[in-house]
Amino acid sequence: MLNVYYDRHLLLPQNYLAEEIVLGTIFVHPNIIYNIIPWIKAEYFFLECHKIIYTHLLIMAQKDQFNITEFIYTTGKTTILYKIGGINKIWDLMKQSQIFIISLSNINLYIEELIENIQHNYIKRLLIQYGYNIIKLAYLNKISHHNLYNKASSYLNITEKKIPKNHIKTLQELLIEFLLNIKYKNKQKNTSLNITKKTDVLLKSGFKDLDKLIFNLFGGDLIILAGRPSTGKTSLAINIANNIVNTTKHSIYIFSLEMSNKQILNKFISINTNIPLKTLLIKNFTKIECKQIINTCYKLTDINIYIDDKPNISIDYIEYTAKLLKKENVTINLIIIDYLQLIQTNFASTINRSQELSYITRKLKLLSQYLNVPIIILSQLNRNIENRNNKQPLLSDLKDSGCIEISNNFHIIDKKNHINIKTFINYLDKININKNIFFELFSYIRLHQLNQKKYILLFTQYIFKCILDTNIHIFVTYNHKYIYLYEWINTYFLYEKLFIKSIYQIQNTRLKCNKYLKNIQFNNYSKCYDFQIQNYFHFICNHIILHNSIEQDADIVMMIHQEQKNEYNELINTNKLLNITVCKNRNGPIGAVKLLFYENTTLFKDNNYNISQNNNI
């Protein structure tokens, strides 16, 4: 421990002389800055004055107005020139560059070495700072080791992204470049050449109609499979896992918070052998059934399925386990979690459960993007469905869901303007308010990656008007959430004179302030919409900070339910005809499919019914 206290007095890694030479060279040879910009950022510099100088050099380079006279004039109009040391500082930088750079022929190589030195010192300083933060976290008594590991991993991931990897190429990349050079150099000899681009692993559910609807289980997608208790959610998830491992031999990790690993194993055996689950539990087998079970067990030993049946696990534990497997180079192609409402968080008891569930789904979405694997999470529906005559589930039946009325403006991240959803929808007056309809939203509003089409979900819901000021009001569903003090609160908990966080923009400055809720009233039954803001827990709409709810985190929402009148049950008493309704699908259309569910064996099979899309729901 003595060494720790001794080391804290050591100087941080830096090379101010290298920084001075690089900046001085830019002043003497202005055109070289365009070769330096891709390799070095202002934060890489150790001295504050060097950061300020380089930042203003970047601004001038972007405007193509760079020369030393313009730099002195621009910075001299403010106190910036005085802060960096005046004209004498610039003169000293130029002298340093001329002292150490003797030959102009090798100037690029010399500057490259200086840049690498600056980069390495910056990475070392980052590691020292993050290491000190980790030490302080380790001294906290109330932090769990899972949370500590995730925080430490995030620090390392940030540092890892800062490390330049431009000179690193795999053998595959070099081979592709080599073959492409041959192809375009000798076009007449390219008849036998076939280069295929490496693609991501594509997973299918194994059910023909469902795969037509959702296309595939894409990496980075969060998929919610919801239903009321005892409707077959877990069995359907296990059937999807069984279909994947039997057809592709991919690896699957199952977090089971409700069932034990033995119960899940029995389901796998029952599905593959067609032996009733009850028979497996009481172990009353015939000789033929016993032989079937042995053969199935031999086949199951060849598949990669990991089952974690630890109860009462937290979202930090799930994140810690998944990232640890990636660090150990264990390939996982799909994660299944059963189920959402049983996952715990490390928040204090002052945070209500609805807020925790929204936090969990956001963390799972970010985890799926980080691992680039689909995550299927099971969820329960609220009891609203039981109070309706029409038992078909809706997005609003998900616990903690909320949507925005169609007339509201929302604020695009990194943009100053506010945009209305109507500007992206054609023929809005033709919308039938009794149906769920998708409309295309293009990527240039920066909600998603460029050059990709995405979708916005429109449907109908009861709308409430919340008035904060004469110019500030918003139309939302009854269960959307606002930020009140330091926690999120649903619309149905709002009352007059309550604080709500708002955002104002004065010139280039965005200010947060509290606004009193003047009035809240029922407005109408209207169209509303749902969209996704990736990597954020909130978004801004009509100057009001709103929460990203569960269905906004999900890419696909599937709901399972049984029709009241089931014609198949009249013919076969041992199975059910279940509806799998895709209420939300960012990868394609919405719709519904029907699957046969054999309750004795928990087996799901395709049904002969045709797929129904959009207007047939």
Secondary structure, DSSP 8 states (H G I E B T S, - for coil): -HHHHHHTTS--S--HHHHHHHHHHHHHSGGGHHHHTTT--GGG-SSHHHHHHHHHHHHHHHTT---HHHHHHHHHTSSHHHHTTHHHHHHHHHHHHHHH---GGGHHHHHHHHHHHHHHHHHHHHHHHHHHHHHHHHT-SSS-HHHHHHHHHHHHHHHHHHS--TT---HHHHHHHHHHHHHHH-GGG-TT----------B--S-HHHHHHH--B-TT-EEEEEESTTSSHHHHHHHHHHHHHHHH---EEEEESSS-HHHHHHHHHHHHH---HHHHHHT---HHHHHHHHHHHHHHTTS-EEEE--SS-BHHHHHHHHHHHHHTT----EEEEE-GGG-B----TTS-HHHHHHHHHHHHHHHHHHHT--EEEEEEB-GGGGGSSS----GGGBTT---EETT-EEE-TT-SSEEEGGGG-SSGGG--TTS-EEEEEEGGGSSS-TT-EEEEEEEEEEEEEEESSSS-EEEEETT-EEEETTEEEEGGG--TT-EEEEEEEETTEEEEEEEE--EEEEEEEEEEEE---TT-SEEEETTEEEE--HHHH-SEEEEEEE-SS-HHHHH-TTEEEEEEEEEEETTS--EEEEEEEETTTTEEEE-SS--EEGGG-
